[in-house]
Amino acid sequence: MPKDTILVVEDDEDILHLLQFNLESSGYEVVTAMDGAQALAKARRHHPELVLLDLMLPGMDGFEVCKELKKLPETAKTPIIMLTARGEEVDRIVGLELGADDYVVKPFSPREIILRVKAILRRGKPEKPSRQMWKRDGLAVDMDAHRVEVDDEEIQLTATEFKLLAELIRSQGRVQTRDQLLNSVWGYEFDGYARTVDTHVRRLRQKLGAHAGLVETVRGVGYRFKE
């Protein structure tokens, strides 16, 4: 069985080698880059299953790299975990708005990185071999193929956005708190990560267009998919 390939983009050699060692020890193929230009070239060449992307890079910063990765056909759906030493929440939210699936604040433990990587890669794989289709009005969701159509046109969702939509659909009519969604979609529970859910819901609504109202906000609690 081929190994999943992880592209690690980090200009600090010590951190780069630490991440490479721990990812390879966990069974992943690792490709490394130390700046934005290298990252984009290696992403085109290797088509990684996931990108670990530092925000503070020389020249082209992580935000620009993230935007370019989302423009490339071969990496548009590739999940991205941003690594940042910044304490400003706005930087993390901007990263999520640009299409990143998750973020980790430095200093971090290698174990935390491995858990996040595993959770996101699981998210991108179908959970059951049986065909599961869901349709309402002009919205169609193929749970098995991870495809979504809005008014007969396929829309591009990241693995995290798809998992979030599927989770809300499966529990339609019932309120899901932000903590419940963090646990079921992201696979972890950490204080201060509720904004991650809000940002992804906002992105999901934008892509659903006229059907955005199906995802309801229950003020002070969380979200619910309209029955």
VENTARA-V490488 format. One record per helix or strand of 2 or more residues. SS is the DSSP state (H for helix, E for strand). FROM is the first residue (numbers start at 0). LEN is the number of residues. If there is no record, write none. Layout:
# VENTARA-V490488
[[SS;FROM;LEN] [SS;FROM;LEN]]
This chain:
# VENTARA-V490488
[[E;4;5] [H;12;13] [E;28;5] [H;35;11] [E;49;5] [H;61;10] [E;78;6] [H;88;9] [E;101;4] [H;109;14] [E;132;4] [E;138;4] [E;146;4] [E;152;3] [H;158;12] [E;175;2] [H;177;9] [H;193;21] [E;214;4] [E;221;4]]
